[in-house]
Amino acid sequence: MDEIHKDDFEGVKAALPDDEMLYDLAELYKIFGDTTRVKLLYILFEGEMCVQHLSELLGVSQSAVSHQLRILKGARLVRYRRDGKTVYYCLADEHVRRIIECGAEHINE
């Protein structure tokens, strides 16, 4: 490798994130590989909602919604609050909305 290319190569290599971060990033994007989870996130763009209403909007069982929310919660994409026996879910933060919007913008180009 000549000197110019060697410098470029070393710079690129140094800029590459560590394997753990790359693994975590790949795992995050796997979460978006399920249409039901993406629909849940889109619904939660509008604000917090309980499992029953999410279930009715999606036309799937509350059990199925709870399962998907558990995955989203584990990935820190949604958070919840309890009000008596009812649990309300919402987006964890504005980053989640931006991730979805950037993906949709890319698809629509």
DSSP file with accessible surface (Angstrom, degrees, kcal/mol):
  #  RESIDUE AA STRUCTURE BP1 BP2  ACC     N-H-->O    O-->H-N    N-H-->O    O-->H-N    TCO  KAPPA ALPHA  PHI   PSI    X-CA   Y-CA   Z-CA
    1    1 A M              0   0  154      0, 0.0     5,-0.0     0, 0.0     0, 0.0   0.000 360.0 360.0 360.0 129.3    0.0    0.0    0.0
    2    2 A D     >  -     0   0   90      1,-0.1     4,-2.4     4,-0.0     5,-0.2  -0.262 360.0-102.9 -72.4 165.9    1.5    3.4   -0.9
    3    3 A E  H  > S+     0   0  125      1,-0.2     4,-2.2     2,-0.2     5,-0.2   0.881 117.4  51.5 -59.3 -42.9    1.9    6.1    1.8
    4    4 A I  H  > S+     0   0  124      1,-0.2     4,-1.9     2,-0.2    -1,-0.2   0.962 115.3  41.3 -62.3 -48.5   -1.1    8.2    0.7
    5    5 A H  H  > S+     0   0  107      1,-0.2     4,-2.9     2,-0.2    -1,-0.2   0.862 110.6  58.2 -68.6 -33.0   -3.5    5.3    0.7
    6    6 A K  H  X S+     0   0   95     -4,-2.4     4,-2.6     2,-0.2    -1,-0.2   0.924 106.6  48.5 -62.6 -41.8   -2.0    3.9    3.9
    7    7 A D  H  X S+     0   0  104     -4,-2.2     4,-2.2     2,-0.2    -1,-0.2   0.917 112.9  47.6 -63.4 -44.1   -2.8    7.2    5.7
    8    8 A D  H  X S+     0   0   98     -4,-1.9     4,-2.4     2,-0.2     5,-0.2   0.929 112.2  50.5 -61.0 -44.5   -6.4    7.1    4.4
    9    9 A F  H  X S+     0   0  103     -4,-2.9     4,-2.6     1,-0.2    -2,-0.2   0.931 110.9  47.3 -60.5 -46.7   -6.7    3.5    5.4
   10   10 A E  H  X S+     0   0   90     -4,-2.6     4,-2.5     1,-0.2    -1,-0.2   0.882 111.1  52.5 -64.7 -37.6   -5.4    4.2    8.9
   11   11 A G  H  X S+     0   0   43     -4,-2.2     4,-1.6     2,-0.2    -1,-0.2   0.920 111.5  45.5 -64.2 -43.6   -7.8    7.2    9.3
   12   12 A V  H  X S+     0   0  107     -4,-2.4     4,-1.0     2,-0.2    -2,-0.2   0.932 113.1  50.6 -65.2 -43.6  -10.8    5.1    8.3
   13   13 A K  H >< S+     0   0  130     -4,-2.6     3,-0.7     1,-0.2    -2,-0.2   0.915 110.3  49.5 -61.7 -41.3   -9.8    2.3   10.5
   14   14 A A  H 3< S+     0   0   87     -4,-2.5    -1,-0.2     1,-0.2    -2,-0.2   0.820 108.6  53.6 -68.2 -29.9   -9.4    4.7   13.5
   15   15 A A  H 3< S+     0   0   80     -4,-1.6    -1,-0.2    -5,-0.2    -2,-0.2   0.653  83.1 106.2 -80.7 -14.5  -12.8    6.3   12.9
   16   16 A L  S << S-     0   0  111     -4,-1.0     3,-0.1    -3,-0.7    -3,-0.0  -0.471  75.8-120.0 -69.0 127.6  -14.6    2.9   12.9
   17   17 A P        -     0   0   51      0, 0.0    -1,-0.1     0, 0.0    -2,-0.1  -0.230  38.2 -88.1 -61.6 160.9  -16.6    2.5   16.2
   18   18 A D     >  -     0   0  102      1,-0.1     4,-2.1     4,-0.0     3,-0.2  -0.207  38.5-106.1 -70.2 161.9  -15.7   -0.5   18.4
   19   19 A D  H  > S+     0   0  133      1,-0.2     4,-2.7     2,-0.2     5,-0.2   0.844 116.7  57.1 -59.7 -36.7  -17.4   -3.8   17.9
   20   20 A E  H  > S+     0   0  138      2,-0.2     4,-2.5     1,-0.2    -1,-0.2   0.933 108.5  46.0 -63.2 -43.2  -19.7   -3.5   20.9
   21   21 A M  H  > S+     0   0   85     -3,-0.2     4,-2.5     2,-0.2    -2,-0.2   0.921 113.0  50.0 -65.7 -41.3  -21.2   -0.3   19.7
   22   22 A L  H  X S+     0   0   63     -4,-2.1     4,-2.5     2,-0.2    -2,-0.2   0.908 110.8  49.9 -64.0 -39.7  -21.7   -1.7   16.2
   23   23 A Y  H  X S+     0   0  140     -4,-2.7     4,-2.6     2,-0.2    -2,-0.2   0.943 111.2  48.6 -62.1 -47.8  -23.3   -4.8   17.6
   24   24 A D  H  X S+     0   0   87     -4,-2.5     4,-2.3     1,-0.2    -2,-0.2   0.895 111.3  50.4 -61.1 -39.5  -25.7   -2.6   19.7
   25   25 A L  H  X S+     0   0   73     -4,-2.5     4,-2.3     2,-0.2    -1,-0.2   0.932 110.2  49.3 -65.1 -43.3  -26.5   -0.5   16.7
   26   26 A A  H  X S+     0   0   51     -4,-2.5     4,-1.6     1,-0.2    -2,-0.2   0.912 110.7  50.9 -62.0 -41.0  -27.3   -3.6   14.6
   27   27 A E  H  X S+     0   0   63     -4,-2.6     4,-1.0     2,-0.2    -1,-0.2   0.900 107.9  53.2 -63.5 -40.3  -29.5   -4.9   17.4
   28   28 A L  H >X S+     0   0   44     -4,-2.3     3,-0.9     1,-0.2     4,-0.6   0.948 108.6  48.8 -59.8 -46.7  -31.4   -1.6   17.6
   29   29 A Y  H >< S+     0   0  128     -4,-2.3     3,-0.7     1,-0.3    -1,-0.2   0.802 100.7  64.9 -69.0 -24.6  -32.2   -1.7   13.9
   30   30 A K  H >< S+     0   0  130     -4,-1.6     3,-2.0     1,-0.2    -1,-0.3   0.848  91.6  65.7 -61.9 -32.0  -33.4   -5.3   14.1
   31   31 A I  H X< S+     0   0   26     -4,-1.0     3,-0.8    -3,-0.9    -1,-0.2   0.863  95.8  56.3 -58.4 -34.3  -36.2   -4.0   16.3
   32   32 A F  T << S+     0   0   39     -3,-0.7    -1,-0.3    -4,-0.6    -2,-0.2   0.443  83.5  88.3 -80.2   3.6  -37.6   -2.1   13.3
   33   33 A G  T <  S+     0   0   69     -3,-2.0     2,-0.5    -4,-0.1    -1,-0.2   0.361  73.6  78.0 -83.2   5.9  -37.8   -5.3   11.3
   34   34 A D    <>  -     0   0   46     -3,-0.8     4,-2.0     1,-0.1     3,-0.2  -0.972  68.8-150.9-121.3 121.8  -41.3   -6.0   12.6
   35   35 A T  H  > S+     0   0   98     -2,-0.5     4,-2.8     1,-0.2     5,-0.2   0.865  96.7  55.9 -59.1 -38.9  -44.3   -4.2   11.0
   36   36 A T  H  > S+     0   0   42      1,-0.2     4,-2.5     2,-0.2    -1,-0.2   0.925 108.0  48.2 -62.3 -42.3  -46.3   -4.4   14.2
   37   37 A R  H  > S+     0   0   34      2,-0.2     4,-2.2     1,-0.2    -1,-0.2   0.917 111.8  49.3 -64.6 -41.2  -43.6   -2.7   16.3
   38   38 A V  H  X S+     0   0   35     -4,-2.0     4,-2.5     1,-0.2    -2,-0.2   0.925 110.8  50.6 -65.1 -40.6  -43.2    0.1   13.7
   39   39 A K  H  X S+     0   0  109     -4,-2.8     4,-2.7     1,-0.2    -2,-0.2   0.917 108.4  52.8 -61.4 -43.2  -47.0    0.6   13.7
   40   40 A L  H  X S+     0   0    0     -4,-2.5     4,-2.4     1,-0.2    -1,-0.2   0.924 109.4  48.8 -58.0 -44.8  -46.9    0.8   17.5
   41   41 A L  H  X S+     0   0    0     -4,-2.2     4,-0.8     2,-0.2    -2,-0.2   0.924 110.2  50.9 -63.1 -42.7  -44.3    3.5   17.3
   42   42 A Y  H >< S+     0   0  103     -4,-2.5     3,-0.9     1,-0.2     4,-0.4   0.918 110.4  49.5 -60.5 -42.8  -46.2    5.5   14.7
   43   43 A I  H >< S+     0   0   33     -4,-2.7     3,-1.8     1,-0.2    -1,-0.2   0.926 107.0  55.2 -61.8 -41.6  -49.3    5.3   16.9
   44   44 A L  H >< S+     0   0    4     -4,-2.4     3,-1.1     1,-0.3    47,-0.6   0.621  86.5  80.3 -72.8  -8.3  -47.3    6.5   19.8
   45   45 A F  T << S+     0   0   22     -3,-0.9    -1,-0.3    -4,-0.8    -2,-0.2   0.837  91.0  55.8 -56.9 -32.4  -46.2    9.6   17.8
   46   46 A E  T <  S-     0   0  165     -3,-1.8    -1,-0.2    -4,-0.4     2,-0.2   0.584 124.7 -87.6 -80.4 -11.1  -49.6   10.9   18.8
   47   47 A G    <   -     0   0   29     -3,-1.1    -1,-0.3    -4,-0.2    42,-0.1  -0.753  66.6 -24.8 131.4-177.0  -49.0   10.5   22.5
   48   48 A E        +     0   0   81     -2,-0.2     2,-0.3    -3,-0.1    42,-0.2  -0.291  56.6 175.7 -72.1 153.5  -49.4    7.9   25.2
   49   49 A M  E     -A   89   0A  39     40,-2.0    40,-2.7     4,-0.0     2,-0.1  -0.990  26.6-115.9-155.3 150.2  -51.9    5.1   25.0
   50   50 A C  E  >  -A   88   0A   9     -2,-0.3     4,-2.3    38,-0.2     5,-0.2  -0.418  34.0-107.4 -86.2 164.4  -52.9    2.0   26.9
   51   51 A V  H  > S+     0   0   20     36,-0.7     4,-2.9     1,-0.2     5,-0.2   0.881 116.5  57.6 -59.3 -40.9  -52.5   -1.6   25.7
   52   52 A Q  H  > S+     0   0   95      1,-0.2     4,-2.2     2,-0.2    -1,-0.2   0.934 110.2  42.4 -58.5 -48.0  -56.3   -1.9   25.1
   53   53 A H  H  > S+     0   0   90      2,-0.2     4,-2.5     1,-0.2    -1,-0.2   0.895 113.8  51.8 -68.3 -38.2  -56.5    1.0   22.8
   54   54 A L  H  X S+     0   0    0     -4,-2.3     4,-2.2     2,-0.2     5,-0.2   0.926 110.1  50.7 -61.2 -42.2  -53.3    0.0   21.0
   55   55 A S  H  X>S+     0   0   15     -4,-2.9     4,-1.8     1,-0.2     5,-1.4   0.917 110.9  47.7 -60.7 -45.6  -54.8   -3.5   20.5
   56   56 A E  H  <5S+     0   0  120     -4,-2.2    -1,-0.2     1,-0.2    -2,-0.2   0.906 111.9  49.9 -64.2 -42.2  -58.0   -2.1   19.1
   57   57 A L  H  <5S+     0   0  111     -4,-2.5    -1,-0.2     1,-0.2    -2,-0.2   0.886 118.1  38.7 -64.6 -37.6  -56.1    0.2   16.7
   58   58 A L  H  <5S-     0   0   34     -4,-2.2    -1,-0.2    -5,-0.2    -2,-0.2   0.661 102.2-129.6 -87.0 -19.1  -53.9   -2.6   15.4
   59   59 A G  T  <5 +     0   0   68     -4,-1.8     2,-0.3     1,-0.3    -3,-0.2   0.847  69.5 114.3  71.6  31.8  -56.6   -5.3   15.4
   60   60 A V  S   <S-     0   0   51     -5,-1.4    -1,-0.3    -6,-0.2    -2,-0.2  -0.866  73.3 -81.2-128.2 165.9  -54.4   -7.7   17.3
   61   61 A S     >  -     0   0   68     -2,-0.3     4,-2.2     1,-0.1     5,-0.2  -0.217  32.2-120.3 -66.6 156.0  -54.7   -9.2   20.8
   62   62 A Q  H  > S+     0   0   99      1,-0.2     4,-2.9     2,-0.2     5,-0.2   0.861 116.0  57.6 -62.5 -33.1  -53.6   -7.4   23.9
   63   63 A S  H  > S+     0   0   92      2,-0.2     4,-2.2     1,-0.2    -1,-0.2   0.913 106.2  47.7 -62.7 -44.1  -51.2  -10.2   24.5
   64   64 A A  H  > S+     0   0   37      2,-0.2     4,-2.1     1,-0.2    -2,-0.2   0.907 113.2  48.5 -64.5 -41.4  -49.5   -9.6   21.1
   65   65 A V  H  X S+     0   0    0     -4,-2.2     4,-2.9     2,-0.2     5,-0.2   0.938 110.5  51.0 -64.2 -45.1  -49.3   -5.9   21.8
   66   66 A S  H  X S+     0   0   36     -4,-2.9     4,-2.2     1,-0.2    -2,-0.2   0.898 108.8  52.1 -59.6 -41.0  -47.9   -6.4   25.2
   67   67 A H  H  X S+     0   0   90     -4,-2.2     4,-1.6     2,-0.2    -1,-0.2   0.936 112.1  44.7 -61.1 -47.1  -45.2   -8.7   23.8
   68   68 A Q  H  X S+     0   0   24     -4,-2.1     4,-2.5     1,-0.2    -2,-0.2   0.894 112.0  52.5 -66.7 -38.6  -44.2   -6.2   21.2
   69   69 A L  H  X S+     0   0    0     -4,-2.9     4,-3.0     1,-0.2     5,-0.2   0.881 104.7  56.5 -64.5 -35.4  -44.2   -3.4   23.8
   70   70 A R  H  X S+     0   0  144     -4,-2.2     4,-2.4    -5,-0.2    -1,-0.2   0.917 109.1  46.4 -61.8 -41.1  -41.9   -5.5   26.0
   71   71 A I  H  X S+     0   0   48     -4,-1.6     4,-1.6     2,-0.2    -2,-0.2   0.939 113.7  48.0 -66.0 -45.3  -39.4   -5.7   23.1
   72   72 A L  H  <>S+     0   0    0     -4,-2.5     5,-2.9     1,-0.2     6,-0.8   0.890 112.3  49.5 -63.8 -38.1  -39.7   -1.9   22.4
   73   73 A K  H ><5S+     0   0   78     -4,-3.0     3,-1.8     1,-0.2    -1,-0.2   0.914 107.7  54.0 -67.0 -41.3  -39.2   -1.2   26.1
   74   74 A G  H 3<5S+     0   0   66     -4,-2.4    -1,-0.2     1,-0.3    -2,-0.2   0.823 108.8  49.2 -61.8 -30.3  -36.2   -3.5   26.3
   75   75 A A  T 3<5S-     0   0   28     -4,-1.6    -1,-0.3    -5,-0.1    -2,-0.2   0.339 115.8-119.0 -88.9   4.0  -34.7   -1.5   23.4
   76   76 A R  T < 5S+     0   0  204     -3,-1.8    -3,-0.2     2,-0.2    -2,-0.1   0.811  81.1 121.3  60.7  34.9  -35.5    1.8   25.3
   77   77 A L  S   <S+     0   0    6     -5,-2.9    15,-2.5    -6,-0.1    16,-0.4   0.673  74.1  29.2 -96.9 -23.5  -37.7    2.9   22.4
   78   78 A V  E     -B   91   0A   4     -6,-0.8     2,-0.3    13,-0.3    13,-0.2  -0.933  65.0-165.0-130.0 158.8  -40.8    3.3   24.6
   79   79 A R  E     -B   90   0A 144     11,-2.4    11,-2.2    -2,-0.3     2,-0.3  -0.864  11.0-149.7-133.0 170.7  -41.5    4.0   28.3
   80   80 A Y  E     -B   89   0A 108     -2,-0.3     2,-0.3     9,-0.2     9,-0.2  -0.923   9.7-158.4-140.8 162.5  -44.5    3.6   30.4
   81   81 A R  E     -B   88   0A 106      7,-2.2     7,-3.1    -2,-0.3     2,-0.4  -0.986  19.9-133.0-139.2 147.7  -46.4    5.0   33.4
   82   82 A R  E     -B   87   0A 158     -2,-0.3     2,-0.4     5,-0.2     5,-0.2  -0.846  17.2-177.1-103.6 134.8  -48.9    3.3   35.6
   83   83 A D  E >   -B   86   0A  93      3,-3.4     3,-1.8    -2,-0.4     2,-0.3  -0.873  69.5 -57.1-128.8  95.3  -52.2    4.9   36.6
   84   84 A G  T 3  S-     0   0   63     -2,-0.4    -1,-0.0     1,-0.3     0, 0.0  -0.536 120.2 -19.9  66.9-124.4  -53.9    2.5   38.9
   85   85 A K  T 3  S+     0   0  203     -2,-0.3     2,-0.4    -3,-0.1    -1,-0.3   0.568 122.1  92.1 -89.5 -10.3  -54.3   -0.8   37.0
   86   86 A T  E <   - B   0  83A  58     -3,-1.8    -3,-3.4   -36,-0.0     2,-0.5  -0.715  60.8-155.8 -92.1 136.0  -53.8    0.9   33.6
   87   87 A V  E     - B   0  82A  24     -2,-0.4   -36,-0.7    -5,-0.2     2,-0.4  -0.935   7.3-158.4-110.8 128.6  -50.4    1.2   32.0
   88   88 A Y  E     -AB  50  81A  59     -7,-3.1    -7,-2.2    -2,-0.5     2,-0.3  -0.904   5.4-157.0-109.1 135.6  -49.8    3.9   29.4
   89   89 A Y  E     +AB  49  80A  26    -40,-2.7   -40,-2.0    -2,-0.4     2,-0.3  -0.830  16.7 164.1-111.4 149.7  -47.0    3.8   26.9
   90   90 A C  E     - B   0  79A  18    -11,-2.2   -11,-2.4    -2,-0.3   -45,-0.1  -0.943  47.9 -71.1-150.5 169.6  -45.3    6.6   25.0
   91   91 A L  E     - B   0  78A  18    -47,-0.6   -13,-0.3    -2,-0.3     3,-0.1  -0.387  41.1-129.9 -62.2 144.5  -42.1    7.1   22.9
   92   92 A A  S    S-     0   0   23    -15,-2.5     2,-0.3     1,-0.2   -14,-0.2   0.878  75.8 -32.5 -66.9 -38.1  -39.0    7.1   25.1
   93   93 A D  S >> S-     0   0   76    -16,-0.4     3,-1.0   -14,-0.0     4,-0.7  -0.959  71.2 -79.5-167.7-179.4  -37.8   10.3   23.6
   94   94 A E  H 3> S+     0   0  103     -2,-0.3     4,-2.1     1,-0.2     5,-0.2   0.725 114.4  73.5 -69.4 -20.9  -37.6   12.4   20.5
   95   95 A H  H 3> S+     0   0  103      1,-0.2     4,-2.6     2,-0.2    -1,-0.2   0.881  91.5  56.9 -59.3 -37.7  -34.8   10.3   19.0
   96   96 A V  H <> S+     0   0    2     -3,-1.0     4,-2.1     1,-0.2    -1,-0.2   0.941 107.0  47.4 -61.7 -46.1  -37.3    7.5   18.3
   97   97 A R  H  X S+     0   0   60     -4,-0.7     4,-2.9     1,-0.2    -1,-0.2   0.925 112.3  50.5 -60.0 -43.5  -39.4    9.8   16.2
   98   98 A R  H  X S+     0   0  129     -4,-2.1     4,-2.7     2,-0.2     5,-0.2   0.884 107.3  53.1 -65.8 -38.2  -36.4   11.0   14.3
   99   99 A I  H  X S+     0   0   46     -4,-2.6     4,-2.1     2,-0.2    -1,-0.2   0.951 113.9  42.7 -60.5 -48.1  -35.1    7.5   13.6
  100  100 A I  H  X S+     0   0   13     -4,-2.1     4,-2.7     2,-0.2    -2,-0.2   0.931 114.9  49.5 -64.5 -46.9  -38.5    6.5   12.1
  101  101 A E  H  X S+     0   0   90     -4,-2.9     4,-2.6     1,-0.2    -1,-0.2   0.900 110.5  50.1 -62.6 -39.7  -38.9    9.8   10.2
  102  102 A C  H  X S+     0   0   81     -4,-2.7     4,-2.4    -5,-0.2    -1,-0.2   0.911 111.6  48.8 -64.8 -41.8  -35.4    9.5    8.7
  103  103 A G  H  X S+     0   0   34     -4,-2.1     4,-2.3    -5,-0.2    -2,-0.2   0.933 112.7  47.1 -62.3 -44.8  -36.1    6.0    7.6
  104  104 A A  H  X S+     0   0   24     -4,-2.7     4,-2.2     1,-0.2    -2,-0.2   0.912 111.1  51.8 -64.8 -40.1  -39.4    7.0    6.0
  105  105 A E  H  X S+     0   0  129     -4,-2.6     4,-0.5     1,-0.2    -1,-0.2   0.919 109.5  50.0 -62.8 -41.8  -37.7   10.0    4.3
  106  106 A H  H >< S+     0   0  134     -4,-2.4     3,-1.0     1,-0.2    -2,-0.2   0.923 111.1  48.6 -63.0 -43.0  -35.0    7.7    2.8
  107  107 A I  H 3< S+     0   0  134     -4,-2.3    -1,-0.2     1,-0.2    -2,-0.2   0.880 110.6  51.7 -64.0 -37.3  -37.6    5.2    1.5
  108  108 A N  H 3<        0   0  133     -4,-2.2    -1,-0.2    -5,-0.2    -2,-0.2   0.466 360.0 360.0 -83.8  -0.6  -39.7    8.1   -0.1
  109  109 A E    <<        0   0  171     -3,-1.0    -3,-0.0    -4,-0.5    -4,-0.0  -0.331 360.0 360.0 -68.8 360.0  -36.7    9.6   -2.0
